[in-house]
Amino acid sequence: MQAPSGHAPSFDAEKIIADRARAIDASGIRRVFDLAAKMANPINLSIGQPDFDVPEAIKLKAINAIRQGKNRYTPSQGIAELIGPISRGVTEATGWPEPAVMILSGTSAGLMLAMFACLNPGDEVIFLDPYFVMYKHLPRLIGAVPVSVSSYPDFRLDAKAVEAAITPRTRMVIICSPNNPTGTTYTAAELESLAAVVKRHSLLLISDEIYDAFCYQPHVSIAPMLPEQCILLKGYSKTYAMTGWRLGYAAGPKAIIEQMIKLQQYTFVCAPSPAQYAAIDLLHSSAVDMTGHIDEYRRRRDMMVDGIKDLYHVGDPRGAFYIFAQAPGGLTGTELVQRAMAKNLMLIPGSVFSDRDTHFRISYAAAQDHIRQGIAILRELAQQAGA
């Protein structure tokens, strides 16, 4: 039955969706999880979060904060009791004399706020390929232009390749070390070369260091090399298995952090209050020593690498809890993952993190028996592919 003449047409929700939303694909990780929902007890080597639980001491701090009524909004920049020790820690680690600091709803919020504060439509953002998915899609929300620079085949940081991608529209460079999805950690020499490029072209650099605790050698940060041109992003989600608590922080030049705080007022408002109070003691409490977990993840890394390196090219993963392996026998990463899922093994295709579809990501944040089962399946798949 048609609407009477002169009446408004029926509403079509599809027609009102903005171009910026249409320009972004749903996360490939989400698609894998949707498929996995149909699998019975999968061997899960896909998830990007620790498999241990939040330490009991931290849980108790959060519970106590809730019971003490610390459940209301905090200042947008975060509580002073947490900002103070973080600021002192940043100074100790970087040499920055007076870093501006804000508490974030996870480091992902820091990426978004920094981009919204510093990028105009048409500005360009450089990052290495493979990349964390947000590096490519967040600039598009603003109308900025993501520019990926290949780090294949060994996933090293080549400052010359980054410099070759710089144009008059370039405003920002993003790096992540230890890296998601490759597990690569950058050397001091690589970071010094990149810092020289950033200084030479007067760019802002975002250093995403969410995996700094999962570094199986001394962690090296670029932040001390760029005291005026760096936004340092760190967080608690990975180190303490607090991924659902959404808590991190940004440090950097006061002018930029102030703009990020202003934008947080109109987006995230503030980081979760009980989580902020629970985090205060993380900075100086021996009750939350994570050394045992980090050592266990090193053993799992060694188990996975040693189990497949004769059949797969796996790079040199020295941090985070990922391996970015090349699919064997001419298979694409997607094809390898499809074959793995047919055998009840969950992985993430490399095309989620890259402009190429030649690799796949393994997460060894899983029990050792699952890692052993995953190794057996991956070896079988490589042999079937003629590797």
C-alpha positions as YAML, in Angstrom:
chain: A
units: angstrom
residues:
- id: 1
  name: MET
  ca: [0.00, 0.00, 0.00]
- id: 2
  name: GLN
  ca: [1.49, 3.35, -1.07]
- id: 3
  name: ALA
  ca: [1.72, 6.34, 1.26]
- id: 4
  name: PRO
  ca: [-0.94, 8.99, 0.55]
- id: 5
  name: SER
  ca: [0.14, 11.80, -1.78]
- id: 6
  name: GLY
  ca: [2.10, 14.52, 0.03]
- id: 7
  name: HIS
  ca: [3.31, 12.24, 2.80]
- id: 8
  name: ALA
  ca: [7.04, 11.79, 3.47]
- id: 9
  name: PRO
  ca: [8.64, 8.64, 1.98]
- id: 10
  name: SER
  ca: [9.50, 5.77, 4.32]
- id: 11
  name: PHE
  ca: [12.78, 6.05, 6.16]
- id: 12
  name: ASP
  ca: [15.71, 4.01, 4.76]
- id: 13
  name: ALA
  ca: [18.50, 3.64, 7.34]
- id: 14
  name: GLU
  ca: [20.98, 2.53, 4.67]
- id: 15
  name: LYS
  ca: [20.71, 5.86, 2.87]
- id: 16
  name: ILE
  ca: [21.70, 7.94, 5.89]
- id: 17
  name: ILE
  ca: [24.99, 6.12, 6.60]
- id: 18
  name: ALA
  ca: [27.93, 8.50, 6.19]
- id: 19
  name: ASP
  ca: [30.65, 8.01, 3.60]
- id: 20
  name: ARG
  ca: [33.31, 7.83, 6.33]
- id: 21
  name: ALA
  ca: [31.59, 4.78, 7.82]
- id: 22
  name: ARG
  ca: [31.15, 3.09, 4.46]
- id: 23
  name: ALA
  ca: [34.85, 3.63, 3.69]
- id: 24
  name: ILE
  ca: [35.89, 1.37, 6.57]
- id: 25
  name: ASP
  ca: [35.54, -2.40, 6.42]
- id: 26
  name: ALA
  ca: [34.52, -4.38, 9.47]
- id: 27
  name: SER
  ca: [37.60, -5.78, 11.16]
- id: 28
  name: GLY
  ca: [38.87, -8.98, 9.58]
- id: 29
  name: ILE
  ca: [39.54, -10.19, 13.12]
- id: 30
  name: ARG
  ca: [35.83, -9.84, 13.86]
- id: 31
  name: ARG
  ca: [34.99, -11.89, 10.77]
- id: 32
  name: VAL
  ca: [37.29, -14.68, 11.95]
- id: 33
  name: PHE
  ca: [35.63, -14.63, 15.37]
- id: 34
  name: ASP
  ca: [32.19, -14.80, 13.73]
- id: 35
  name: LEU
  ca: [33.31, -17.93, 11.86]
- id: 36
  name: ALA
  ca: [34.85, -19.34, 15.02]
- id: 37
  name: ALA
  ca: [31.52, -19.10, 16.81]
- id: 38
  name: LYS
  ca: [30.47, -22.06, 14.70]
- id: 39
  name: MET
  ca: [33.52, -24.14, 15.72]
- id: 40
  name: ALA
  ca: [33.45, -26.63, 18.59]
- id: 41
  name: ASN
  ca: [36.30, -26.06, 21.08]
- id: 42
  name: PRO
  ca: [38.70, -24.47, 18.57]
- id: 43
  name: ILE
  ca: [42.46, -24.36, 19.04]
- id: 44
  name: ASN
  ca: [42.61, -20.60, 19.37]
- id: 45
  name: LEU
  ca: [45.90, -19.00, 18.27]
- id: 46
  name: SER
  ca: [44.21, -15.83, 17.07]
- id: 47
  name: ILE
  ca: [43.30, -13.78, 20.11]
- id: 48
  name: GLY
  ca: [45.39, -10.70, 20.84]
- id: 49
  name: GLN
  ca: [45.19, -10.73, 24.61]
- id: 50
  name: PRO
  ca: [46.97, -12.59, 27.43]
- id: 51
  name: ASP
  ca: [45.45, -15.87, 28.51]
- id: 52
  name: PHE
  ca: [46.18, -15.29, 32.21]
- id: 53
  name: ASP
  ca: [43.81, -13.37, 34.47]
- id: 54
  name: VAL
  ca: [44.21, -9.95, 36.09]
- id: 55
  name: PRO
  ca: [46.44, -10.36, 39.17]
- id: 56
  name: GLU
  ca: [44.48, -10.68, 42.39]
- id: 57
  name: ALA
  ca: [46.09, -7.62, 43.98]
- id: 58
  name: ILE
  ca: [44.80, -5.44, 41.14]
- id: 59
  name: LYS
  ca: [41.31, -6.94, 41.33]
- id: 60
  name: LEU
  ca: [41.17, -6.16, 45.03]
- id: 61
  name: LYS
  ca: [42.26, -2.57, 44.43]
- id: 62
  name: ALA
  ca: [39.44, -2.11, 41.91]
- id: 63
  name: ILE
  ca: [36.89, -3.77, 44.20]
- id: 64
  name: ASN
  ca: [37.94, -1.54, 47.07]
- id: 65
  name: ALA
  ca: [37.70, 1.54, 44.87]
- id: 66
  name: ILE
  ca: [34.16, 0.60, 43.88]
- id: 67
  name: ARG
  ca: [33.16, -0.03, 47.50]
- id: 68
  name: GLN
  ca: [34.70, 3.30, 48.54]
- id: 69
  name: GLY
  ca: [32.47, 5.13, 46.08]
- id: 70
  name: LYS
  ca: [35.10, 5.91, 43.45]
- id: 71
  name: ASN
  ca: [32.57, 5.33, 40.70]
- id: 72
  name: ARG
  ca: [31.94, 8.83, 39.39]
- id: 73
  name: TYR
  ca: [33.45, 10.85, 36.60]
- id: 74
  name: THR
  ca: [37.05, 11.87, 37.08]
- id: 75
  name: PRO
  ca: [38.70, 14.91, 35.48]
- id: 76
  name: SER
  ca: [39.00, 14.30, 31.75]
- id: 77
  name: GLN
  ca: [42.80, 14.12, 32.01]
- id: 78
  name: GLY
  ca: [42.61, 11.54, 34.80]
- id: 79
  name: ILE
  ca: [43.16, 11.54, 38.54]
- id: 80
  name: ALA
  ca: [46.17, 13.41, 39.92]
- id: 81
  name: GLU
  ca: [47.13, 10.43, 42.10]
- id: 82
  name: LEU
  ca: [47.84, 8.45, 38.93]
- id: 83
  name: ILE
  ca: [49.13, 11.22, 36.66]
- id: 84
  name: GLY
  ca: [51.82, 12.27, 39.14]
- id: 85
  name: PRO
  ca: [53.73, 8.96, 39.34]
- id: 86
  name: ILE
  ca: [53.24, 8.33, 35.61]
- id: 87
  name: SER
  ca: [54.77, 11.71, 34.82]
- id: 88
  name: ARG
  ca: [57.76, 10.98, 37.06]
- id: 89
  name: GLY
  ca: [58.16, 7.57, 35.43]
- id: 90
  name: VAL
  ca: [58.09, 9.09, 31.95]
- id: 91
  name: THR
  ca: [60.78, 11.59, 32.94]
- id: 92
  name: GLU
  ca: [62.94, 8.81, 34.37]
- id: 93
  name: ALA
  ca: [62.56, 6.68, 31.21]
- id: 94
  name: THR
  ca: [62.85, 9.41, 28.57]
- id: 95
  name: GLY
  ca: [64.64, 12.37, 30.12]
- id: 96
  name: TRP
  ca: [61.72, 14.63, 29.23]
- id: 97
  name: PRO
  ca: [61.77, 17.29, 31.98]
- id: 98
  name: GLU
  ca: [58.05, 18.13, 32.22]
- id: 99
  name: PRO
  ca: [55.97, 15.76, 30.12]
- id: 100
  name: ALA
  ca: [52.27, 16.46, 29.84]
- id: 101
  name: VAL
  ca: [50.28, 13.32, 30.71]
- id: 102
  name: MET
  ca: [46.69, 12.21, 30.32]
- id: 103
  name: ILE
  ca: [44.91, 8.98, 31.26]
- id: 104
  name: LEU
  ca: [43.17, 7.22, 28.38]
- id: 105
  name: SER
  ca: [40.40, 4.71, 27.81]
- id: 106
  name: GLY
  ca: [43.03, 2.37, 26.38]
- id: 107
  name: THR
  ca: [45.87, 3.28, 24.05]
- id: 108
  name: SER
  ca: [43.48, 2.98, 21.10]
- id: 109
  name: ALA
  ca: [41.77, 6.09, 22.44]
- id: 110
  name: GLY
  ca: [45.16, 7.80, 22.42]
- id: 111
  name: LEU
  ca: [45.62, 7.01, 18.73]
- id: 112
  name: MET
  ca: [42.21, 8.46, 17.92]
- id: 113
  name: LEU
  ca: [42.60, 11.60, 20.04]
- id: 114
  name: ALA
  ca: [46.10, 12.34, 18.75]
- id: 115
  name: MET
  ca: [44.94, 12.05, 15.15]
- id: 116
  name: PHE
  ca: [41.86, 14.19, 15.70]
- id: 117
  name: ALA
  ca: [44.00, 16.79, 17.46]
- id: 118
  name: CYS
  ca: [46.74, 16.97, 14.84]
- id: 119
  name: LEU
  ca: [45.42, 15.99, 11.40]
- id: 120
  name: ASN
  ca: [43.40, 17.93, 8.88]
- id: 121
  name: PRO
  ca: [41.64, 16.43, 5.84]
- id: 122
  name: GLY
  ca: [44.20, 15.55, 3.23]
- id: 123
  name: ASP
  ca: [47.10, 15.26, 5.69]
- id: 124
  name: GLU
  ca: [49.14, 12.07, 5.40]
- id: 125
  name: VAL
  ca: [50.10, 9.53, 8.08]
- id: 126
  name: ILE
  ca: [52.97, 7.10, 7.51]
- id: 127
  name: PHE
  ca: [53.26, 3.68, 9.16]
- id: 128
  name: LEU
  ca: [54.92, 0.37, 8.37]
- id: 129
  name: ASP
  ca: [53.15, -2.49, 6.59]
- id: 130
  name: PRO
  ca: [52.24, -4.86, 8.29]
- id: 131
  name: TYR
  ca: [50.35, -2.56, 10.67]
- id: 132
  name: PHE
  ca: [47.90, -2.54, 13.55]
- id: 133
  name: VAL
  ca: [44.47, -2.18, 11.93]
- id: 134
  name: MET
  ca: [43.67, 1.23, 13.47]
- id: 135
  name: TYR
  ca: [46.69, 2.90, 11.86]
- id: 136
  name: LYS
  ca: [45.03, 2.57, 8.47]
- id: 137
  name: HIS
  ca: [41.40, 3.20, 9.31]
- id: 138
  name: LEU
  ca: [41.46, 5.98, 11.92]
- id: 139
  name: PRO
  ca: [42.99, 8.55, 9.53]
- id: 140
  name: ARG
  ca: [40.16, 7.89, 7.10]
- id: 141
  name: LEU
  ca: [37.60, 8.86, 9.74]
- id: 142
  name: ILE
  ca: [39.16, 12.33, 9.76]
- id: 143
  name: GLY
  ca: [39.59, 12.57, 6.02]
- id: 144
  name: ALA
  ca: [43.35, 12.14, 6.32]
- id: 145
  name: VAL
  ca: [45.34, 9.78, 4.10]
- id: 146
  name: PRO
  ca: [46.98, 6.58, 5.42]
- id: 147
  name: VAL
  ca: [50.34, 5.82, 3.77]
- id: 148
  name: SER
  ca: [51.81, 2.37, 4.35]
- id: 149
  name: VAL
  ca: [55.51, 1.64, 3.82]
- id: 150
  name: SER
  ca: [56.41, -1.98, 3.22]
- id: 151
  name: SER
  ca: [58.70, -3.63, 5.77]
- id: 152
  name: TYR
  ca: [58.68, -7.00, 3.98]
- id: 153
  name: PRO
  ca: [60.32, -9.48, 3.97]
- id: 154
  name: ASP
  ca: [62.05, -9.15, 7.35]
- id: 155
  name: PHE
  ca: [59.79, -6.49, 9.00]
- id: 156
  name: ARG
  ca: [62.71, -4.22, 9.92]
- id: 157
  name: LEU
  ca: [62.39, -0.44, 10.29]
- id: 158
  name: ASP
  ca: [64.04, 1.21, 7.28]
- id: 159
  name: ALA
  ca: [64.22, 4.98, 7.86]
- id: 160
  name: LYS
  ca: [65.20, 5.57, 4.22]
- id: 161
  name: ALA
  ca: [62.00, 3.88, 3.03]
- id: 162
  name: VAL
  ca: [59.97, 6.03, 5.43]
- id: 163
  name: GLU
  ca: [61.69, 9.19, 4.21]
- id: 164
  name: ALA
  ca: [61.01, 8.24, 0.58]
- id: 165
  name: ALA
  ca: [57.26, 8.20, 1.40]
- id: 166
  name: ILE
  ca: [57.24, 11.72, 2.88]
- id: 167
  name: THR
  ca: [55.45, 14.41, 0.87]
- id: 168
  name: PRO
  ca: [54.52, 18.03, 1.62]
- id: 169
  name: ARG
  ca: [51.25, 16.66, 3.09]
- id: 170
  name: THR
  ca: [52.92, 14.31, 5.60]
- id: 171
  name: ARG
  ca: [52.23, 15.28, 9.22]
- id: 172
  name: MET
  ca: [52.67, 12.13, 11.29]
- id: 173
  name: VAL
  ca: [54.58, 8.84, 11.56]
- id: 174
  name: ILE
  ca: [53.39, 5.91, 13.71]
- id: 175
  name: ILE
  ca: [55.55, 3.07, 14.95]
- id: 176
  name: CYS
  ca: [54.83, 0.13, 17.25]
- id: 177
  name: SER
  ca: [57.66, -1.71, 19.00]
- id: 178
  name: PRO
  ca: [57.28, -4.49, 19.98]
- id: 179
  name: ASN
  ca: [55.13, -4.78, 16.93]
- id: 180
  name: ASN
  ca: [51.64, -6.08, 16.34]
- id: 181
  name: PRO
  ca: [51.33, -8.21, 14.19]
- id: 182
  name: THR
  ca: [54.96, -9.20, 13.52]
- id: 183
  name: GLY
  ca: [56.51, -9.39, 17.00]
- id: 184
  name: THR
  ca: [59.47, -7.38, 15.70]
- id: 185
  name: THR
  ca: [61.37, -5.09, 18.06]
- id: 186
  name: TYR
  ca: [63.35, -2.19, 16.61]
- id: 187
  name: THR
  ca: [67.00, -1.58, 17.44]
- id: 188
  name: ALA
  ca: [68.44, 1.63, 18.84]
- id: 189
  name: ALA
  ca: [70.21, 2.25, 15.52]
- id: 190
  name: GLU
  ca: [66.96, 1.87, 13.54]
- id: 191
  name: LEU
  ca: [65.11, 4.20, 15.90]
- id: 192
  name: GLU
  ca: [67.90, 6.80, 15.84]
- id: 193
  name: SER
  ca: [67.79, 6.83, 12.03]
- id: 194
  name: LEU
  ca: [64.03, 7.32, 12.07]
- id: 195
  name: ALA
  ca: [64.29, 10.06, 14.72]
- id: 196
  name: ALA
  ca: [66.70, 11.94, 12.46]
- id: 197
  name: VAL
  ca: [64.19, 11.73, 9.60]
- id: 198
  name: VAL
  ca: [61.34, 12.95, 11.81]
- id: 199
  name: LYS
  ca: [63.43, 15.91, 12.99]
- id: 200
  name: ARG
  ca: [64.59, 16.75, 9.48]
- id: 201
  name: HIS
  ca: [61.01, 16.98, 8.23]
- id: 202
  name: SER
  ca: [59.44, 18.48, 11.39]
- id: 203
  name: LEU
  ca: [56.92, 15.66, 11.84]
- id: 204
  name: LEU
  ca: [55.05, 14.29, 14.85]
- id: 205
  name: LEU
  ca: [55.79, 10.69, 15.78]
- id: 206
  name: ILE
  ca: [53.43, 8.44, 17.74]
- id: 207
  name: SER
  ca: [55.25, 5.63, 19.55]
- id: 208
  name: ASP
  ca: [52.75, 2.89, 20.40]
- id: 209
  name: GLU
  ca: [54.43, 0.88, 23.17]
- id: 210
  name: ILE
  ca: [51.51, -1.12, 24.52]
- id: 211
  name: TYR
  ca: [53.60, -4.34, 24.35]
- id: 212
  name: ASP
  ca: [56.73, -2.95, 26.03]
- id: 213
  name: ALA
  ca: [56.57, -5.44, 28.94]
- id: 214
  name: PHE
  ca: [56.49, -8.36, 26.48]
- id: 215
  name: CYS
  ca: [59.96, -7.65, 25.16]
- id: 216
  name: TYR
  ca: [62.37, -10.58, 25.35]
- id: 217
  name: GLN
  ca: [65.42, -8.32, 25.34]
- id: 218
  name: PRO
  ca: [65.92, -4.83, 26.79]
- id: 219
  name: HIS
  ca: [63.18, -2.58, 25.44]
- id: 220
  name: VAL
  ca: [64.34, 0.45, 23.43]
- id: 221
  name: SER
  ca: [62.02, 3.42, 22.98]
- id: 222
  name: ILE
  ca: [62.31, 6.22, 20.43]
- id: 223
  name: ALA
  ca: [60.78, 8.66, 22.92]
- id: 224
  name: PRO
  ca: [64.09, 9.84, 24.47]
- id: 225
  name: MET
  ca: [65.32, 10.68, 20.96]
- id: 226
  name: LEU
  ca: [62.36, 12.98, 20.18]
- id: 227
  name: PRO
  ca: [61.61, 15.04, 23.30]
- id: 228
  name: GLU
  ca: [59.60, 17.70, 21.43]
- id: 229
  name: GLN
  ca: [58.06, 15.65, 18.63]
- id: 230
  name: CYS
  ca: [56.73, 12.44, 20.18]
- id: 231
  name: ILE
  ca: [53.46, 11.22, 21.64]
- id: 232
  name: LEU
  ca: [54.26, 8.22, 23.81]
- id: 233
  name: LEU
  ca: [51.37, 5.76, 24.24]
- id: 234
  name: LYS
  ca: [51.50, 3.07, 26.90]
- id: 235
  name: GLY
  ca: [48.93, 1.07, 28.80]
- id: 236
  name: TYR
  ca: [48.07, -1.68, 31.22]
- id: 237
  name: SER
  ca: [45.84, -3.84, 29.04]
- id: 238
  name: LYS
  ca: [48.42, -6.33, 27.80]
- id: 239
  name: THR
  ca: [50.88, -6.30, 30.71]
- id: 240
  name: TYR
  ca: [48.26, -7.07, 33.35]
- id: 241
  name: ALA
  ca: [45.63, -8.80, 31.17]
- id: 242
  name: MET
  ca: [43.31, -5.82, 31.75]
- id: 243
  name: THR
  ca: [42.12, -5.58, 28.13]
- id: 244
  name: GLY
  ca: [38.50, -5.05, 29.16]
- id: 245
  name: TRP
  ca: [39.36, -2.37, 31.72]
- id: 246
  name: ARG
  ca: [40.35, 0.14, 28.99]
- id: 247
  name: LEU
  ca: [43.20, 1.97, 30.67]
- id: 248
  name: GLY
  ca: [46.31, 3.59, 29.23]
- id: 249
  name: TYR
  ca: [48.08, 6.92, 29.06]
- id: 250
  name: ALA
  ca: [49.62, 9.41, 26.66]
- id: 251
  name: ALA
  ca: [52.64, 11.63, 27.31]
- id: 252
  name: GLY
  ca: [54.06, 14.32, 25.10]
- id: 253
  name: PRO
  ca: [54.18, 18.02, 24.25]
- id: 254
  name: LYS
  ca: [51.82, 20.06, 26.41]
- id: 255
  name: ALA
  ca: [50.17, 21.84, 23.47]
- id: 256
  name: ILE
  ca: [49.10, 18.54, 21.89]
- id: 257
  name: ILE
  ca: [48.11, 16.75, 25.10]
- id: 258
  name: GLU
  ca: [45.91, 19.72, 26.07]
- id: 259
  name: GLN
  ca: [44.04, 19.40, 22.78]
- id: 260
  name: MET
  ca: [43.66, 15.66, 23.31]
- id: 261
  name: ILE
  ca: [42.23, 16.28, 26.79]
- id: 262
  name: LYS
  ca: [39.75, 18.76, 25.33]
- id: 263
  name: LEU
  ca: [38.64, 16.22, 22.71]
- id: 264
  name: GLN
  ca: [38.35, 13.50, 25.36]
- id: 265
  name: GLN
  ca: [35.73, 15.69, 27.11]
- id: 266
  name: TYR
  ca: [33.49, 15.27, 24.06]
- id: 267
  name: THR
  ca: [34.23, 11.62, 23.29]
- id: 268
  name: PHE
  ca: [35.38, 9.22, 26.01]
- id: 269
  name: VAL
  ca: [34.77, 11.76, 28.85]
- id: 270
  name: CYS
  ca: [37.31, 10.01, 31.10]
- id: 271
  name: ALA
  ca: [38.93, 6.64, 31.63]
- id: 272
  name: PRO
  ca: [37.01, 4.24, 33.91]
- id: 273
  name: SER
  ca: [37.26, 5.58, 37.45]
- id: 274
  name: PRO
  ca: [37.73, 2.32, 39.44]
- id: 275
  name: ALA
  ca: [40.41, 1.19, 36.98]
- id: 276
  name: GLN
  ca: [42.33, 4.44, 37.49]
- id: 277
  name: TYR
  ca: [42.38, 3.99, 41.27]
- id: 278
  name: ALA
  ca: [43.33, 0.32, 40.87]
- id: 279
  name: ALA
  ca: [46.28, 1.34, 38.68]
- id: 280
  name: ILE
  ca: [47.92, 3.63, 41.23]
- id: 281
  name: ASP
  ca: [49.84, 0.84, 42.93]
- id: 282
  name: LEU
  ca: [50.86, -0.81, 39.65]
- id: 283
  name: LEU
  ca: [53.66, 1.71, 39.37]
- id: 284
  name: HIS
  ca: [55.49, 0.75, 42.53]
- id: 285
  name: SER
  ca: [54.03, -2.44, 44.01]
- id: 286
  name: SER
  ca: [56.00, -5.70, 44.15]
- id: 287
  name: ALA
  ca: [52.66, -7.45, 44.63]
- id: 288
  name: VAL
  ca: [52.06, -7.33, 40.86]
- id: 289
  name: ASP
  ca: [55.38, -8.65, 39.57]
- id: 290
  name: MET
  ca: [54.71, -10.05, 36.09]
- id: 291
  name: THR
  ca: [58.14, -11.58, 35.51]
- id: 292
  name: GLY
  ca: [56.83, -15.13, 35.69]
- id: 293
  name: HIS
  ca: [54.23, -14.51, 32.99]
- id: 294
  name: ILE
  ca: [56.74, -12.77, 30.72]
- id: 295
  name: ASP
  ca: [59.19, -15.68, 31.08]
- id: 296
  name: GLU
  ca: [56.39, -18.13, 30.25]
- id: 297
  name: TYR
  ca: [55.53, -16.20, 27.10]
- id: 298
  name: ARG
  ca: [59.18, -16.32, 26.05]
- id: 299
  name: ARG
  ca: [59.07, -20.11, 26.39]
- id: 300
  name: ARG
  ca: [55.87, -20.25, 24.33]
- id: 301
  name: ARG
  ca: [57.46, -18.05, 21.66]
- id: 302
  name: ASP
  ca: [60.45, -20.39, 21.47]
- id: 303
  name: MET
  ca: [58.17, -23.44, 21.31]
- id: 304
  name: MET
  ca: [56.16, -22.04, 18.40]
- id: 305
  name: VAL
  ca: [59.14, -20.70, 16.44]
- id: 306
  name: ASP
  ca: [61.16, -23.89, 16.88]
- id: 307
  name: GLY
  ca: [58.13, -25.96, 15.93]
- id: 308
  name: ILE
  ca: [57.50, -24.39, 12.50]
- id: 309
  name: LYS
  ca: [60.58, -22.42, 11.39]
- id: 310
  name: ASP
  ca: [61.83, -25.22, 9.12]
- id: 311
  name: LEU
  ca: [58.58, -25.02, 7.11]
- id: 312
  name: TYR
  ca: [57.53, -21.36, 7.47]
- id: 313
  name: HIS
  ca: [59.37, -18.06, 7.24]
- id: 314
  name: VAL
  ca: [58.65, -16.49, 10.65]
- id: 315
  name: GLY
  ca: [60.93, -13.43, 10.78]
- id: 316
  name: ASP
  ca: [62.58, -12.65, 14.13]
- id: 317
  name: PRO
  ca: [59.80, -12.12, 16.71]
- id: 318
  name: ARG
  ca: [61.40, -10.74, 19.88]
- id: 319
  name: GLY
  ca: [58.42, -9.10, 21.52]
- id: 320
  name: ALA
  ca: [54.63, -8.95, 21.98]
- id: 321
  name: PHE
  ca: [53.09, -12.43, 21.60]
- id: 322
  name: TYR
  ca: [52.74, -12.73, 17.84]
- id: 323
  name: ILE
  ca: [54.42, -14.45, 14.92]
- id: 324
  name: PHE
  ca: [53.73, -13.26, 11.37]
- id: 325
  name: ALA
  ca: [54.40, -16.30, 9.23]
- id: 326
  name: GLN
  ca: [54.45, -16.58, 5.46]
- id: 327
  name: ALA
  ca: [51.97, -19.00, 3.96]
- id: 328
  name: PRO
  ca: [53.80, -21.90, 2.27]
- id: 329
  name: GLY
  ca: [53.58, -23.42, -1.17]
- id: 330
  name: GLY
  ca: [52.20, -20.36, -2.93]
- id: 331
  name: LEU
  ca: [49.10, -20.18, -0.74]
- id: 332
  name: THR
  ca: [47.69, -16.82, 0.25]
- id: 333
  name: GLY
  ca: [47.39, -16.05, 3.92]
- id: 334
  name: THR
  ca: [43.62, -16.27, 3.63]
- id: 335
  name: GLU
  ca: [43.79, -19.70, 2.01]
- id: 336
  name: LEU
  ca: [46.10, -20.98, 4.74]
- id: 337
  name: VAL
  ca: [43.76, -19.68, 7.46]
- id: 338
  name: GLN
  ca: [40.75, -21.26, 5.77]
- id: 339
  name: ARG
  ca: [42.53, -24.62, 5.68]
- id: 340
  name: ALA
  ca: [43.55, -24.22, 9.31]
- id: 341
  name: MET
  ca: [40.01, -23.44, 10.39]
- id: 342
  name: ALA
  ca: [38.81, -26.57, 8.62]
- id: 343
  name: LYS
  ca: [41.06, -28.40, 11.10]
- id: 344
  name: ASN
  ca: [39.69, -26.41, 14.07]
- id: 345
  name: LEU
  ca: [42.70, -24.07, 14.31]
- id: 346
  name: MET
  ca: [41.99, -20.33, 14.56]
- id: 347
  name: LEU
  ca: [44.51, -17.88, 13.05]
- id: 348
  name: ILE
  ca: [44.21, -14.38, 11.54]
- id: 349
  name: PRO
  ca: [44.92, -13.80, 7.82]
- id: 350
  name: GLY
  ca: [47.70, -11.31, 7.20]
- id: 351
  name: SER
  ca: [45.51, -9.24, 4.89]
- id: 352
  name: VAL
  ca: [43.82, -7.89, 8.05]
- id: 353
  name: PHE
  ca: [47.10, -6.17, 8.91]
- id: 354
  name: SER
  ca: [48.61, -5.60, 5.49]
- id: 355
  name: ASP
  ca: [48.13, -4.53, 1.91]
- id: 356
  name: ARG
  ca: [49.41, -8.01, 1.02]
- id: 357
  name: ASP
  ca: [47.80, -11.42, 1.53]
- id: 358
  name: THR
  ca: [50.92, -13.57, 1.83]
- id: 359
  name: HIS
  ca: [51.16, -14.11, 5.60]
- id: 360
  name: PHE
  ca: [49.07, -14.95, 8.66]
- id: 361
  name: ARG
  ca: [49.29, -14.01, 12.34]
- id: 362
  name: ILE
  ca: [49.80, -16.55, 15.11]
- id: 363
  name: SER
  ca: [49.21, -15.56, 18.72]
- id: 364
  name: TYR
  ca: [51.05, -17.69, 21.24]
- id: 365
  name: ALA
  ca: [49.08, -16.18, 24.12]
- id: 366
  name: ALA
  ca: [47.62, -19.63, 24.59]
- id: 367
  name: ALA
  ca: [48.16, -22.73, 26.68]
- id: 368
  name: GLN
  ca: [51.13, -24.88, 25.75]
- id: 369
  name: ASP
  ca: [48.93, -27.84, 24.78]
- id: 370
  name: HIS
  ca: [47.11, -25.61, 22.28]
- id: 371
  name: ILE
  ca: [50.44, -24.41, 20.92]
- id: 372
  name: ARG
  ca: [51.60, -28.02, 20.45]
- id: 373
  name: GLN
  ca: [48.33, -28.88, 18.66]
- id: 374
  name: GLY
  ca: [48.68, -25.76, 16.51]
- id: 375
  name: ILE
  ca: [52.24, -26.70, 15.55]
- id: 376
  name: ALA
  ca: [51.12, -30.16, 14.47]
- id: 377
  name: ILE
  ca: [48.35, -28.75, 12.26]
- id: 378
  name: LEU
  ca: [50.59, -26.07, 10.74]
- id: 379
  name: ARG
  ca: [53.23, -28.65, 9.90]
- id: 380
  name: GLU
  ca: [50.59, -30.86, 8.27]
- id: 381
  name: LEU
  ca: [49.26, -27.92, 6.23]
- id: 382
  name: ALA
  ca: [52.77, -26.95, 5.06]
- id: 383
  name: GLN
  ca: [53.54, -30.48, 3.99]
- id: 384
  name: GLN
  ca: [50.24, -30.70, 2.10]
- id: 385
  name: ALA
  ca: [51.13, -27.43, 0.35]
- id: 386
  name: GLY
  ca: [54.46, -28.89, -0.74]
- id: 387
  name: ALA
  ca: [56.64, -26.71, 1.49]
...
